[in-house]
């Protein structure tokens, strides 16, 4: 649960970089920003560059590692509740995929998984966890 919570939070931070920046907030740790040669001003001014791209790539990789670490724990949940957690995990990983498709540019606006895609994910996970088992 802890690993999944961290993965979800990292995904939210990445998804909301532009919105948060517009409200004067930056949630990526300062040490990570500096490590990649990015400045707060780069983010505030939306200066998309290779260092920012590398920072976002790194954060996505971190989130994916947390998702992988969390995955085995979901099987420990009751069969009845697994589908909702698997669904959320897949939807949030879809958000990371959208960021990647945007060439890791966090300033293009908030990315999301379209409703029909979410519905397909939810139905497939419901079928997989409740019907096939």
C-alpha positions, 0 to 999 in steps of 0.5 A, a space after each residue: 500500500 505504501 509503495 502504491 501510494 508513493 507511485 500515485 503521488 509521484 504520478 500526480 506530481 508529474 501530471 500537475 507540474 504546470 498547474 502547480 507551477 501556475 499556483 506558485 508550487 513546485 513539488 519535485 524535491 529541490 535536490 532532484 531539480 538541482 541534480 539534473 541541472 534544472 532551476 526553479 526559474 526554468 520551471 517557473 518560466 516553462 523553459 523546456 530543455 533536455 535537463 527538464 526532460 531528463 528530470 521528468 524521465 527520471 521521475 517517471 522511472 521512479 514511479 514505475 519502480 514503485 508500481 512494480 514494487 506494489 504490484 505483488 501486494 495487490 494479490 494479497 487483497 481480497 478478490 472482491 477488491 483487487 479490481 479497483 486497485 488494479 484499475 487505478 494502477 493501470 489508469 495512473 500508469 496510462 497518465 505516465 504513458 501520456 507524459 512520455 508521448 508528450 516527449 516528457 514536456 510537463 508544460 503542455 498541460 494536464 494529461 489524462 486518460 480519456 473516459 472510454 479508456 478508463 472504462 475499458 480498463 475498469 471493465 477488463 480488470 473487473 472481468 480479469 479479477 472477478 470472472 476469470 478467477 
